[in-house]
């Protein structure tokens, strides 16, 4: 199990009514987004665009650390009634967490159905979010040679073709791909490529991006 999976599994245990986490939000889009809330609540929240006026989200974007929703609710306006809607969907208690720089922010909201989170639980959740922020952040600083190696796989090259393209040995290619998988917390090359694309590390100007726009070859004749 990867470090990030371990972190997120623990968060699911700590927050029995679900949580939502956006890692490294850049230009209003997270590099990674995880949601374990009940489907009905997710649909209501998304359909009504509640994120635009969610007091918990706004607090986490503007502050470092963690704060219970009950405190946020007393001090922040809630024009869309997000907190009351959350209670109706079983997320009666919760905490908002914010870490990282304004340019690459990680925020998380975690909920409980029957009681406030304890101070120890909040401290553990904050530490887990900080660790997750660091794990995902490592993927955003991949060395160019690792991105190049992933790019060859993304556009469908075989190992021999990739080695010829990069001018390296198969051993060197395997090493670079393994390093990229570790940095991206990915179990295999395919997942590493997908996470690199999600993180914006493989652009439309790369061989992978160009390959997307090319027509497929004709099927072989019988």
Rosetta constraint file for C-alpha pairs under 8 A:
AtomPair CA 1 CA 5 HARMONIC 6.29 0.50
AtomPair CA 1 CA 6 HARMONIC 6.60 0.50
AtomPair CA 2 CA 6 HARMONIC 6.25 0.50
AtomPair CA 2 CA 185 HARMONIC 6.35 0.50
AtomPair CA 2 CA 186 HARMONIC 7.83 0.50
AtomPair CA 2 CA 187 HARMONIC 7.92 0.50
AtomPair CA 3 CA 7 HARMONIC 6.27 0.50
AtomPair CA 3 CA 135 HARMONIC 7.81 0.50
AtomPair CA 3 CA 185 HARMONIC 7.39 0.50
AtomPair CA 4 CA 8 HARMONIC 6.19 0.50
AtomPair CA 4 CA 132 HARMONIC 6.12 0.50
AtomPair CA 4 CA 135 HARMONIC 6.87 0.50
AtomPair CA 4 CA 185 HARMONIC 6.99 0.50
AtomPair CA 5 CA 9 HARMONIC 5.96 0.50
AtomPair CA 6 CA 10 HARMONIC 6.26 0.50
AtomPair CA 7 CA 11 HARMONIC 6.33 0.50
AtomPair CA 7 CA 128 HARMONIC 6.01 0.50
AtomPair CA 7 CA 129 HARMONIC 7.90 0.50
AtomPair CA 7 CA 131 HARMONIC 7.85 0.50
AtomPair CA 7 CA 132 HARMONIC 6.80 0.50
AtomPair CA 8 CA 12 HARMONIC 6.25 0.50
AtomPair CA 9 CA 13 HARMONIC 6.56 0.50
AtomPair CA 10 CA 14 HARMONIC 6.28 0.50
AtomPair CA 11 CA 15 HARMONIC 5.99 0.50
AtomPair CA 11 CA 19 HARMONIC 7.78 0.50
AtomPair CA 11 CA 125 HARMONIC 6.69 0.50
AtomPair CA 11 CA 128 HARMONIC 7.59 0.50
AtomPair CA 12 CA 16 HARMONIC 6.22 0.50
AtomPair CA 12 CA 18 HARMONIC 6.47 0.50
AtomPair CA 12 CA 19 HARMONIC 7.18 0.50
AtomPair CA 12 CA 36 HARMONIC 7.46 0.50
AtomPair CA 14 CA 121 HARMONIC 7.13 0.50
AtomPair CA 14 CA 125 HARMONIC 7.64 0.50
AtomPair CA 15 CA 19 HARMONIC 6.41 0.50
AtomPair CA 15 CA 110 HARMONIC 5.63 0.50
AtomPair CA 15 CA 111 HARMONIC 5.29 0.50
AtomPair CA 15 CA 112 HARMONIC 5.65 0.50
AtomPair CA 16 CA 111 HARMONIC 6.88 0.50
AtomPair CA 16 CA 112 HARMONIC 5.71 0.50
AtomPair CA 16 CA 113 HARMONIC 7.30 0.50
AtomPair CA 17 CA 37 HARMONIC 6.39 0.50
AtomPair CA 17 CA 38 HARMONIC 7.55 0.50
AtomPair CA 17 CA 90 HARMONIC 6.93 0.50
AtomPair CA 17 CA 91 HARMONIC 5.84 0.50
AtomPair CA 17 CA 110 HARMONIC 7.74 0.50
AtomPair CA 17 CA 111 HARMONIC 5.22 0.50
AtomPair CA 17 CA 112 HARMONIC 4.98 0.50
AtomPair CA 17 CA 113 HARMONIC 5.77 0.50
AtomPair CA 18 CA 35 HARMONIC 7.32 0.50
AtomPair CA 18 CA 36 HARMONIC 4.73 0.50
AtomPair CA 18 CA 37 HARMONIC 4.14 0.50
AtomPair CA 18 CA 38 HARMONIC 6.98 0.50
AtomPair CA 18 CA 91 HARMONIC 7.83 0.50
AtomPair CA 18 CA 110 HARMONIC 6.17 0.50
AtomPair CA 18 CA 111 HARMONIC 5.67 0.50
AtomPair CA 18 CA 112 HARMONIC 7.46 0.50
AtomPair CA 19 CA 34 HARMONIC 7.86 0.50
AtomPair CA 19 CA 35 HARMONIC 5.80 0.50
AtomPair CA 19 CA 36 HARMONIC 5.34 0.50
AtomPair CA 19 CA 37 HARMONIC 5.63 0.50
AtomPair CA 19 CA 108 HARMONIC 7.11 0.50
AtomPair CA 19 CA 109 HARMONIC 5.50 0.50
AtomPair CA 19 CA 110 HARMONIC 4.19 0.50
AtomPair CA 19 CA 111 HARMONIC 6.04 0.50
AtomPair CA 20 CA 33 HARMONIC 7.45 0.50
AtomPair CA 20 CA 34 HARMONIC 5.65 0.50
AtomPair CA 20 CA 35 HARMONIC 4.33 0.50
AtomPair CA 20 CA 36 HARMONIC 6.42 0.50
AtomPair CA 20 CA 37 HARMONIC 7.00 0.50
AtomPair CA 20 CA 108 HARMONIC 5.58 0.50
AtomPair CA 20 CA 109 HARMONIC 5.39 0.50
AtomPair CA 20 CA 110 HARMONIC 6.58 0.50
AtomPair CA 21 CA 33 HARMONIC 5.70 0.50
AtomPair CA 21 CA 34 HARMONIC 5.23 0.50
AtomPair CA 21 CA 35 HARMONIC 6.49 0.50
AtomPair CA 21 CA 106 HARMONIC 7.35 0.50
AtomPair CA 21 CA 107 HARMONIC 5.79 0.50
AtomPair CA 21 CA 108 HARMONIC 4.17 0.50
AtomPair CA 21 CA 109 HARMONIC 6.51 0.50
AtomPair CA 22 CA 30 HARMONIC 5.25 0.50
AtomPair CA 22 CA 31 HARMONIC 7.36 0.50
AtomPair CA 22 CA 32 HARMONIC 5.92 0.50
AtomPair CA 22 CA 33 HARMONIC 4.53 0.50
AtomPair CA 22 CA 34 HARMONIC 6.61 0.50
AtomPair CA 22 CA 106 HARMONIC 5.60 0.50
AtomPair CA 22 CA 107 HARMONIC 5.51 0.50
AtomPair CA 22 CA 108 HARMONIC 6.39 0.50
AtomPair CA 23 CA 30 HARMONIC 5.38 0.50
AtomPair CA 23 CA 31 HARMONIC 5.76 0.50
AtomPair CA 23 CA 32 HARMONIC 5.16 0.50
AtomPair CA 23 CA 33 HARMONIC 6.27 0.50
AtomPair CA 23 CA 105 HARMONIC 6.76 0.50
AtomPair CA 23 CA 106 HARMONIC 4.37 0.50
AtomPair CA 23 CA 107 HARMONIC 6.66 0.50
AtomPair CA 23 CA 132 HARMONIC 7.81 0.50
AtomPair CA 23 CA 133 HARMONIC 6.19 0.50
AtomPair CA 23 CA 136 HARMONIC 7.11 0.50
AtomPair CA 24 CA 30 HARMONIC 5.41 0.50
AtomPair CA 24 CA 31 HARMONIC 5.64 0.50
AtomPair CA 24 CA 32 HARMONIC 7.33 0.50
AtomPair CA 24 CA 100 HARMONIC 7.70 0.50
AtomPair CA 24 CA 104 HARMONIC 4.46 0.50
AtomPair CA 24 CA 105 HARMONIC 4.65 0.50
AtomPair CA 24 CA 106 HARMONIC 4.80 0.50
AtomPair CA 24 CA 133 HARMONIC 6.98 0.50
AtomPair CA 24 CA 136 HARMONIC 7.61 0.50
AtomPair CA 24 CA 137 HARMONIC 7.24 0.50
AtomPair CA 25 CA 29 HARMONIC 5.11 0.50
AtomPair CA 25 CA 30 HARMONIC 3.89 0.50
AtomPair CA 25 CA 31 HARMONIC 6.29 0.50
AtomPair CA 25 CA 103 HARMONIC 7.39 0.50
AtomPair CA 25 CA 104 HARMONIC 5.12 0.50
AtomPair CA 25 CA 105 HARMONIC 4.91 0.50
AtomPair CA 25 CA 106 HARMONIC 6.07 0.50
AtomPair CA 26 CA 30 HARMONIC 6.06 0.50
AtomPair CA 26 CA 31 HARMONIC 7.46 0.50
AtomPair CA 26 CA 103 HARMONIC 6.06 0.50
AtomPair CA 26 CA 104 HARMONIC 5.31 0.50
AtomPair CA 26 CA 105 HARMONIC 7.17 0.50
AtomPair CA 27 CA 103 HARMONIC 7.94 0.50
AtomPair CA 30 CA 106 HARMONIC 7.93 0.50
AtomPair CA 31 CA 198 HARMONIC 6.19 0.50
AtomPair CA 31 CA 199 HARMONIC 5.18 0.50
AtomPair CA 32 CA 136 HARMONIC 7.84 0.50
AtomPair CA 32 CA 198 HARMONIC 7.66 0.50
AtomPair CA 32 CA 199 HARMONIC 7.88 0.50
AtomPair CA 37 CA 41 HARMONIC 6.68 0.50
AtomPair CA 37 CA 42 HARMONIC 6.36 0.50
AtomPair CA 38 CA 42 HARMONIC 6.36 0.50
AtomPair CA 38 CA 89 HARMONIC 7.98 0.50
AtomPair CA 39 CA 43 HARMONIC 6.14 0.50
AtomPair CA 40 CA 44 HARMONIC 6.21 0.50
AtomPair CA 40 CA 89 HARMONIC 7.68 0.50
AtomPair CA 41 CA 45 HARMONIC 5.98 0.50
AtomPair CA 41 CA 86 HARMONIC 7.29 0.50
AtomPair CA 41 CA 89 HARMONIC 5.95 0.50
AtomPair CA 42 CA 46 HARMONIC 5.96 0.50
AtomPair CA 43 CA 47 HARMONIC 5.82 0.50
AtomPair CA 44 CA 48 HARMONIC 6.11 0.50
AtomPair CA 45 CA 49 HARMONIC 6.08 0.50
AtomPair CA 45 CA 50 HARMONIC 5.28 0.50
AtomPair CA 45 CA 51 HARMONIC 7.26 0.50
AtomPair CA 46 CA 50 HARMONIC 6.55 0.50
AtomPair CA 46 CA 51 HARMONIC 7.65 0.50
AtomPair CA 50 CA 54 HARMONIC 5.77 0.50
AtomPair CA 50 CA 80 HARMONIC 6.97 0.50
AtomPair CA 50 CA 82 HARMONIC 6.62 0.50
AtomPair CA 51 CA 57 HARMONIC 6.85 0.50
AtomPair CA 53 CA 57 HARMONIC 7.96 0.50
AtomPair CA 53 CA 58 HARMONIC 7.32 0.50
AtomPair CA 53 CA 78 HARMONIC 6.77 0.50
AtomPair CA 53 CA 79 HARMONIC 6.99 0.50
AtomPair CA 53 CA 80 HARMONIC 6.53 0.50
AtomPair CA 53 CA 82 HARMONIC 7.71 0.50
AtomPair CA 54 CA 58 HARMONIC 6.19 0.50
AtomPair CA 54 CA 78 HARMONIC 6.84 0.50
AtomPair CA 54 CA 80 HARMONIC 7.71 0.50
AtomPair CA 54 CA 82 HARMONIC 5.91 0.50
AtomPair CA 54 CA 83 HARMONIC 7.86 0.50
AtomPair CA 55 CA 59 HARMONIC 6.01 0.50
AtomPair CA 55 CA 72 HARMONIC 6.87 0.50
AtomPair CA 55 CA 73 HARMONIC 7.08 0.50
AtomPair CA 55 CA 76 HARMONIC 6.09 0.50
AtomPair CA 55 CA 77 HARMONIC 6.82 0.50
AtomPair CA 55 CA 78 HARMONIC 6.09 0.50
AtomPair CA 55 CA 82 HARMONIC 7.67 0.50
AtomPair CA 55 CA 83 HARMONIC 7.99 0.50
AtomPair CA 56 CA 60 HARMONIC 6.22 0.50
AtomPair CA 56 CA 69 HARMONIC 6.56 0.50
AtomPair CA 56 CA 72 HARMONIC 6.75 0.50
AtomPair CA 56 CA 95 HARMONIC 7.75 0.50
AtomPair CA 56 CA 96 HARMONIC 5.56 0.50
AtomPair CA 56 CA 109 HARMONIC 7.06 0.50
AtomPair CA 57 CA 61 HARMONIC 6.19 0.50
AtomPair CA 57 CA 96 HARMONIC 7.07 0.50
AtomPair CA 57 CA 107 HARMONIC 7.20 0.50
AtomPair CA 57 CA 108 HARMONIC 7.72 0.50
AtomPair CA 57 CA 109 HARMONIC 7.41 0.50
AtomPair CA 58 CA 62 HARMONIC 6.39 0.50
AtomPair CA 59 CA 63 HARMONIC 5.89 0.50
AtomPair CA 59 CA 72 HARMONIC 7.49 0.50
AtomPair CA 59 CA 96 HARMONIC 7.41 0.50
AtomPair CA 59 CA 98 HARMONIC 7.88 0.50
AtomPair CA 60 CA 64 HARMONIC 6.88 0.50
AtomPair CA 60 CA 65 HARMONIC 7.86 0.50
AtomPair CA 60 CA 66 HARMONIC 7.77 0.50
AtomPair CA 60 CA 96 HARMONIC 5.95 0.50
AtomPair CA 60 CA 97 HARMONIC 5.41 0.50
AtomPair CA 60 CA 98 HARMONIC 4.30 0.50
AtomPair CA 60 CA 99 HARMONIC 7.78 0.50
AtomPair CA 60 CA 107 HARMONIC 5.72 0.50
AtomPair CA 60 CA 108 HARMONIC 7.41 0.50
AtomPair CA 61 CA 98 HARMONIC 6.13 0.50
AtomPair CA 61 CA 102 HARMONIC 7.54 0.50
AtomPair CA 61 CA 105 HARMONIC 7.05 0.50
AtomPair CA 61 CA 107 HARMONIC 6.65 0.50
AtomPair CA 62 CA 98 HARMONIC 7.70 0.50
AtomPair CA 63 CA 98 HARMONIC 6.09 0.50
AtomPair CA 63 CA 99 HARMONIC 7.74 0.50
AtomPair CA 64 CA 97 HARMONIC 7.21 0.50
AtomPair CA 64 CA 98 HARMONIC 4.95 0.50
AtomPair CA 64 CA 99 HARMONIC 5.21 0.50
AtomPair CA 64 CA 100 HARMONIC 7.56 0.50
AtomPair CA 65 CA 97 HARMONIC 5.60 0.50
AtomPair CA 65 CA 98 HARMONIC 5.52 0.50
AtomPair CA 65 CA 99 HARMONIC 6.44 0.50
AtomPair CA 65 CA 126 HARMONIC 6.92 0.50
AtomPair CA 66 CA 95 HARMONIC 6.60 0.50
AtomPair CA 66 CA 96 HARMONIC 5.56 0.50
AtomPair CA 66 CA 97 HARMONIC 4.36 0.50
AtomPair CA 66 CA 98 HARMONIC 6.64 0.50
AtomPair CA 66 CA 122 HARMONIC 7.11 0.50
AtomPair CA 66 CA 126 HARMONIC 6.61 0.50
AtomPair CA 67 CA 71 HARMONIC 6.96 0.50
AtomPair CA 67 CA 72 HARMONIC 6.98 0.50
AtomPair CA 67 CA 95 HARMONIC 5.46 0.50
AtomPair CA 67 CA 96 HARMONIC 5.50 0.50
AtomPair CA 67 CA 97 HARMONIC 6.72 0.50
AtomPair CA 68 CA 72 HARMONIC 6.48 0.50
AtomPair CA 68 CA 93 HARMONIC 7.81 0.50
AtomPair CA 68 CA 94 HARMONIC 5.80 0.50
AtomPair CA 68 CA 95 HARMONIC 4.13 0.50
AtomPair CA 68 CA 96 HARMONIC 6.35 0.50
AtomPair CA 68 CA 116 HARMONIC 7.85 0.50
AtomPair CA 68 CA 117 HARMONIC 7.90 0.50
AtomPair CA 69 CA 73 HARMONIC 5.84 0.50
AtomPair CA 69 CA 83 HARMONIC 7.98 0.50
AtomPair CA 69 CA 93 HARMONIC 6.67 0.50
AtomPair CA 69 CA 94 HARMONIC 5.27 0.50
AtomPair CA 69 CA 95 HARMONIC 5.19 0.50
AtomPair CA 69 CA 96 HARMONIC 6.68 0.50
AtomPair CA 70 CA 74 HARMONIC 6.54 0.50
AtomPair CA 70 CA 93 HARMONIC 7.27 0.50
AtomPair CA 70 CA 94 HARMONIC 7.64 0.50
AtomPair CA 71 CA 75 HARMONIC 6.69 0.50
AtomPair CA 72 CA 76 HARMONIC 5.75 0.50
AtomPair CA 73 CA 77 HARMONIC 7.22 0.50
AtomPair CA 73 CA 78 HARMONIC 7.42 0.50
AtomPair CA 73 CA 83 HARMONIC 7.42 0.50
AtomPair CA 78 CA 82 HARMONIC 6.50 0.50
AtomPair CA 78 CA 83 HARMONIC 7.42 0.50
AtomPair CA 81 CA 85 HARMONIC 6.18 0.50
AtomPair CA 82 CA 86 HARMONIC 6.12 0.50
AtomPair CA 83 CA 87 HARMONIC 6.38 0.50
AtomPair CA 84 CA 88 HARMONIC 6.37 0.50
AtomPair CA 85 CA 89 HARMONIC 6.42 0.50
AtomPair CA 86 CA 90 HARMONIC 6.46 0.50
AtomPair CA 86 CA 91 HARMONIC 5.08 0.50
AtomPair CA 86 CA 92 HARMONIC 6.43 0.50
AtomPair CA 87 CA 91 HARMONIC 4.88 0.50
AtomPair CA 87 CA 92 HARMONIC 4.14 0.50
AtomPair CA 87 CA 93 HARMONIC 7.53 0.50
AtomPair CA 88 CA 92 HARMONIC 7.51 0.50
AtomPair CA 90 CA 112 HARMONIC 7.95 0.50
AtomPair CA 90 CA 113 HARMONIC 5.50 0.50
AtomPair CA 91 CA 111 HARMONIC 5.36 0.50
AtomPair CA 91 CA 112 HARMONIC 5.70 0.50
AtomPair CA 91 CA 113 HARMONIC 5.12 0.50
AtomPair CA 92 CA 111 HARMONIC 7.16 0.50
AtomPair CA 92 CA 112 HARMONIC 6.34 0.50
AtomPair CA 92 CA 113 HARMONIC 5.12 0.50
AtomPair CA 92 CA 114 HARMONIC 6.80 0.50
AtomPair CA 92 CA 115 HARMONIC 7.73 0.50
AtomPair CA 93 CA 111 HARMONIC 5.57 0.50
AtomPair CA 93 CA 112 HARMONIC 5.08 0.50
AtomPair CA 93 CA 113 HARMONIC 6.12 0.50
AtomPair CA 93 CA 114 HARMONIC 7.12 0.50
AtomPair CA 93 CA 115 HARMONIC 6.17 0.50
AtomPair CA 93 CA 116 HARMONIC 5.53 0.50
AtomPair CA 93 CA 117 HARMONIC 7.61 0.50
AtomPair CA 94 CA 109 HARMONIC 6.98 0.50
AtomPair CA 94 CA 110 HARMONIC 5.38 0.50
AtomPair CA 94 CA 111 HARMONIC 4.07 0.50
AtomPair CA 94 CA 112 HARMONIC 5.82 0.50
AtomPair CA 94 CA 116 HARMONIC 6.76 0.50
AtomPair CA 94 CA 117 HARMONIC 7.00 0.50
AtomPair CA 95 CA 109 HARMONIC 5.79 0.50
AtomPair CA 95 CA 110 HARMONIC 5.47 0.50
AtomPair CA 95 CA 111 HARMONIC 6.61 0.50
AtomPair CA 95 CA 117 HARMONIC 7.58 0.50
AtomPair CA 95 CA 122 HARMONIC 7.59 0.50
AtomPair CA 96 CA 107 HARMONIC 7.44 0.50
AtomPair CA 96 CA 108 HARMONIC 5.78 0.50
AtomPair CA 96 CA 109 HARMONIC 4.53 0.50
AtomPair CA 96 CA 110 HARMONIC 6.60 0.50
AtomPair CA 97 CA 107 HARMONIC 5.58 0.50
AtomPair CA 97 CA 108 HARMONIC 5.09 0.50
AtomPair CA 97 CA 109 HARMONIC 6.35 0.50
AtomPair CA 97 CA 126 HARMONIC 6.64 0.50
AtomPair CA 97 CA 129 HARMONIC 7.84 0.50
AtomPair CA 98 CA 105 HARMONIC 7.27 0.50
AtomPair CA 98 CA 106 HARMONIC 5.87 0.50
AtomPair CA 98 CA 107 HARMONIC 4.50 0.50
AtomPair CA 98 CA 108 HARMONIC 6.57 0.50
AtomPair CA 99 CA 105 HARMONIC 6.19 0.50
AtomPair CA 99 CA 106 HARMONIC 5.40 0.50
AtomPair CA 99 CA 107 HARMONIC 6.53 0.50
AtomPair CA 99 CA 129 HARMONIC 7.73 0.50
AtomPair CA 99 CA 130 HARMONIC 6.61 0.50
AtomPair CA 99 CA 133 HARMONIC 7.66 0.50
AtomPair CA 100 CA 104 HARMONIC 6.30 0.50
AtomPair CA 100 CA 105 HARMONIC 4.88 0.50
AtomPair CA 100 CA 106 HARMONIC 6.07 0.50
AtomPair CA 100 CA 133 HARMONIC 7.54 0.50
AtomPair CA 101 CA 105 HARMONIC 5.46 0.50
AtomPair CA 106 CA 129 HARMONIC 7.95 0.50
AtomPair CA 106 CA 133 HARMONIC 6.42 0.50
AtomPair CA 108 CA 129 HARMONIC 7.70 0.50
AtomPair CA 112 CA 116 HARMONIC 6.99 0.50
AtomPair CA 112 CA 117 HARMONIC 7.27 0.50
AtomPair CA 117 CA 121 HARMONIC 6.04 0.50
AtomPair CA 117 CA 122 HARMONIC 6.39 0.50
AtomPair CA 118 CA 122 HARMONIC 6.28 0.50
AtomPair CA 119 CA 123 HARMONIC 6.15 0.50
AtomPair CA 120 CA 124 HARMONIC 6.22 0.50
AtomPair CA 121 CA 125 HARMONIC 6.14 0.50
AtomPair CA 122 CA 126 HARMONIC 6.08 0.50
AtomPair CA 123 CA 127 HARMONIC 6.29 0.50
AtomPair CA 124 CA 128 HARMONIC 6.17 0.50
AtomPair CA 125 CA 129 HARMONIC 6.16 0.50
AtomPair CA 126 CA 130 HARMONIC 6.23 0.50
AtomPair CA 127 CA 131 HARMONIC 6.23 0.50
AtomPair CA 128 CA 132 HARMONIC 6.14 0.50
AtomPair CA 129 CA 133 HARMONIC 6.01 0.50
AtomPair CA 130 CA 134 HARMONIC 6.32 0.50
AtomPair CA 131 CA 135 HARMONIC 6.21 0.50
AtomPair CA 132 CA 136 HARMONIC 6.16 0.50
AtomPair CA 133 CA 137 HARMONIC 5.90 0.50
AtomPair CA 134 CA 138 HARMONIC 6.24 0.50
AtomPair CA 135 CA 139 HARMONIC 7.20 0.50
AtomPair CA 135 CA 183 HARMONIC 7.70 0.50
AtomPair CA 135 CA 184 HARMONIC 7.95 0.50
AtomPair CA 135 CA 185 HARMONIC 7.64 0.50
AtomPair CA 136 CA 140 HARMONIC 7.09 0.50
AtomPair CA 136 CA 184 HARMONIC 7.01 0.50
AtomPair CA 136 CA 185 HARMONIC 7.91 0.50
AtomPair CA 137 CA 141 HARMONIC 7.03 0.50
AtomPair CA 138 CA 142 HARMONIC 7.03 0.50
AtomPair CA 138 CA 183 HARMONIC 5.82 0.50
AtomPair CA 138 CA 184 HARMONIC 7.22 0.50
AtomPair CA 139 CA 180 HARMONIC 7.97 0.50
AtomPair CA 139 CA 183 HARMONIC 5.08 0.50
AtomPair CA 139 CA 184 HARMONIC 4.76 0.50
AtomPair CA 139 CA 185 HARMONIC 7.91 0.50
AtomPair CA 139 CA 196 HARMONIC 7.70 0.50
AtomPair CA 139 CA 199 HARMONIC 7.86 0.50
AtomPair CA 140 CA 199 HARMONIC 6.79 0.50
AtomPair CA 140 CA 201 HARMONIC 7.39 0.50
AtomPair CA 142 CA 146 HARMONIC 6.34 0.50
AtomPair CA 142 CA 147 HARMONIC 6.60 0.50
AtomPair CA 142 CA 180 HARMONIC 7.14 0.50
AtomPair CA 142 CA 183 HARMONIC 7.20 0.50
AtomPair CA 143 CA 147 HARMONIC 6.59 0.50
AtomPair CA 144 CA 148 HARMONIC 6.11 0.50
AtomPair CA 145 CA 149 HARMONIC 6.28 0.50
AtomPair CA 145 CA 176 HARMONIC 7.35 0.50
AtomPair CA 146 CA 150 HARMONIC 6.33 0.50
AtomPair CA 146 CA 176 HARMONIC 5.41 0.50
AtomPair CA 146 CA 177 HARMONIC 6.62 0.50
AtomPair CA 146 CA 179 HARMONIC 7.24 0.50
AtomPair CA 146 CA 180 HARMONIC 5.69 0.50
AtomPair CA 147 CA 151 HARMONIC 6.04 0.50
AtomPair CA 147 CA 180 HARMONIC 7.48 0.50
AtomPair CA 147 CA 201 HARMONIC 7.08 0.50
AtomPair CA 147 CA 202 HARMONIC 7.36 0.50
AtomPair CA 148 CA 152 HARMONIC 6.49 0.50
AtomPair CA 148 CA 166 HARMONIC 7.94 0.50
AtomPair CA 149 CA 153 HARMONIC 6.82 0.50
AtomPair CA 149 CA 162 HARMONIC 7.47 0.50
AtomPair CA 149 CA 166 HARMONIC 7.75 0.50
AtomPair CA 149 CA 173 HARMONIC 6.75 0.50
AtomPair CA 149 CA 176 HARMONIC 6.51 0.50
AtomPair CA 149 CA 177 HARMONIC 6.31 0.50
AtomPair CA 150 CA 154 HARMONIC 6.09 0.50
AtomPair CA 150 CA 177 HARMONIC 6.59 0.50
AtomPair CA 150 CA 180 HARMONIC 7.50 0.50
AtomPair CA 150 CA 189 HARMONIC 7.58 0.50
AtomPair CA 150 CA 192 HARMONIC 7.57 0.50
AtomPair CA 150 CA 193 HARMONIC 6.10 0.50
AtomPair CA 151 CA 155 HARMONIC 6.36 0.50
AtomPair CA 151 CA 193 HARMONIC 7.57 0.50
AtomPair CA 151 CA 202 HARMONIC 6.86 0.50
AtomPair CA 151 CA 206 HARMONIC 7.11 0.50
AtomPair CA 151 CA 207 HARMONIC 6.63 0.50
AtomPair CA 151 CA 208 HARMONIC 6.04 0.50
AtomPair CA 152 CA 156 HARMONIC 6.64 0.50
AtomPair CA 152 CA 157 HARMONIC 5.58 0.50
AtomPair CA 152 CA 162 HARMONIC 5.63 0.50
AtomPair CA 152 CA 207 HARMONIC 7.31 0.50
AtomPair CA 152 CA 208 HARMONIC 7.44 0.50
AtomPair CA 153 CA 157 HARMONIC 5.47 0.50
AtomPair CA 153 CA 158 HARMONIC 7.23 0.50
AtomPair CA 153 CA 159 HARMONIC 7.97 0.50
AtomPair CA 153 CA 162 HARMONIC 7.39 0.50
AtomPair CA 153 CA 189 HARMONIC 7.60 0.50
AtomPair CA 153 CA 193 HARMONIC 7.67 0.50
AtomPair CA 154 CA 190 HARMONIC 7.79 0.50
AtomPair CA 154 CA 193 HARMONIC 6.09 0.50
AtomPair CA 154 CA 207 HARMONIC 7.91 0.50
AtomPair CA 154 CA 208 HARMONIC 5.29 0.50
AtomPair CA 155 CA 207 HARMONIC 5.93 0.50
AtomPair CA 155 CA 208 HARMONIC 4.33 0.50
AtomPair CA 155 CA 209 HARMONIC 7.84 0.50
AtomPair CA 155 CA 211 HARMONIC 6.02 0.50
AtomPair CA 157 CA 161 HARMONIC 5.55 0.50
AtomPair CA 157 CA 162 HARMONIC 5.69 0.50
AtomPair CA 158 CA 162 HARMONIC 6.03 0.50
AtomPair CA 159 CA 163 HARMONIC 6.05 0.50
AtomPair CA 159 CA 170 HARMONIC 6.93 0.50
AtomPair CA 159 CA 173 HARMONIC 7.77 0.50
AtomPair CA 160 CA 164 HARMONIC 6.23 0.50
AtomPair CA 160 CA 170 HARMONIC 7.34 0.50
AtomPair CA 161 CA 165 HARMONIC 6.05 0.50
AtomPair CA 162 CA 166 HARMONIC 6.05 0.50
AtomPair CA 162 CA 173 HARMONIC 7.88 0.50
AtomPair CA 163 CA 167 HARMONIC 5.55 0.50
AtomPair CA 163 CA 168 HARMONIC 5.06 0.50
AtomPair CA 163 CA 169 HARMONIC 5.82 0.50
AtomPair CA 163 CA 170 HARMONIC 6.21 0.50
AtomPair CA 163 CA 173 HARMONIC 6.67 0.50
AtomPair CA 164 CA 168 HARMONIC 6.80 0.50
AtomPair CA 168 CA 172 HARMONIC 6.13 0.50
AtomPair CA 168 CA 173 HARMONIC 6.71 0.50
AtomPair CA 169 CA 173 HARMONIC 6.28 0.50
AtomPair CA 170 CA 174 HARMONIC 6.09 0.50
AtomPair CA 171 CA 175 HARMONIC 6.20 0.50
AtomPair CA 172 CA 176 HARMONIC 6.21 0.50
AtomPair CA 173 CA 177 HARMONIC 6.16 0.50
AtomPair CA 174 CA 178 HARMONIC 6.03 0.50
AtomPair CA 175 CA 179 HARMONIC 6.15 0.50
AtomPair CA 176 CA 180 HARMONIC 6.15 0.50
AtomPair CA 177 CA 181 HARMONIC 6.13 0.50
AtomPair CA 177 CA 189 HARMONIC 7.14 0.50
AtomPair CA 178 CA 182 HARMONIC 6.21 0.50
AtomPair CA 179 CA 183 HARMONIC 6.20 0.50
AtomPair CA 180 CA 184 HARMONIC 6.07 0.50
AtomPair CA 180 CA 192 HARMONIC 7.08 0.50
AtomPair CA 181 CA 185 HARMONIC 5.79 0.50
AtomPair CA 181 CA 186 HARMONIC 4.92 0.50
AtomPair CA 181 CA 187 HARMONIC 6.73 0.50
AtomPair CA 181 CA 188 HARMONIC 6.62 0.50
AtomPair CA 181 CA 189 HARMONIC 6.68 0.50
AtomPair CA 181 CA 192 HARMONIC 5.48 0.50
AtomPair CA 182 CA 186 HARMONIC 6.44 0.50
AtomPair CA 184 CA 192 HARMONIC 6.10 0.50
AtomPair CA 184 CA 195 HARMONIC 6.82 0.50
AtomPair CA 184 CA 196 HARMONIC 7.42 0.50
AtomPair CA 185 CA 192 HARMONIC 7.64 0.50
AtomPair CA 186 CA 191 HARMONIC 5.55 0.50
AtomPair CA 186 CA 192 HARMONIC 5.09 0.50
AtomPair CA 186 CA 195 HARMONIC 7.75 0.50
AtomPair CA 187 CA 191 HARMONIC 6.62 0.50
AtomPair CA 187 CA 192 HARMONIC 7.44 0.50
AtomPair CA 188 CA 192 HARMONIC 6.22 0.50
AtomPair CA 189 CA 193 HARMONIC 6.15 0.50
AtomPair CA 190 CA 194 HARMONIC 6.36 0.50
AtomPair CA 191 CA 195 HARMONIC 6.09 0.50
AtomPair CA 192 CA 196 HARMONIC 6.07 0.50
AtomPair CA 193 CA 197 HARMONIC 6.19 0.50
AtomPair CA 194 CA 198 HARMONIC 6.20 0.50
AtomPair CA 195 CA 199 HARMONIC 6.07 0.50
AtomPair CA 196 CA 200 HARMONIC 6.26 0.50
AtomPair CA 196 CA 201 HARMONIC 5.10 0.50
AtomPair CA 196 CA 202 HARMONIC 6.05 0.50
AtomPair CA 197 CA 201 HARMONIC 5.71 0.50
AtomPair CA 197 CA 202 HARMONIC 5.03 0.50
AtomPair CA 197 CA 203 HARMONIC 7.17 0.50
AtomPair CA 202 CA 206 HARMONIC 6.26 0.50
AtomPair CA 202 CA 208 HARMONIC 7.29 0.50
AtomPair CA 202 CA 209 HARMONIC 7.46 0.50
AtomPair CA 203 CA 208 HARMONIC 7.85 0.50
AtomPair CA 203 CA 209 HARMONIC 6.19 0.50
AtomPair CA 204 CA 208 HARMONIC 7.18 0.50
AtomPair CA 204 CA 209 HARMONIC 3.98 0.50
AtomPair CA 204 CA 210 HARMONIC 6.28 0.50
AtomPair CA 205 CA 209 HARMONIC 5.74 0.50
AtomPair CA 205 CA 210 HARMONIC 6.27 0.50
AtomPair CA 206 CA 210 HARMONIC 6.22 0.50
AtomPair CA 207 CA 211 HARMONIC 5.93 0.50
AtomPair CA 208 CA 212 HARMONIC 6.46 0.50
AtomPair CA 209 CA 213 HARMONIC 7.16 0.50
AtomPair CA 210 CA 214 HARMONIC 6.87 0.50
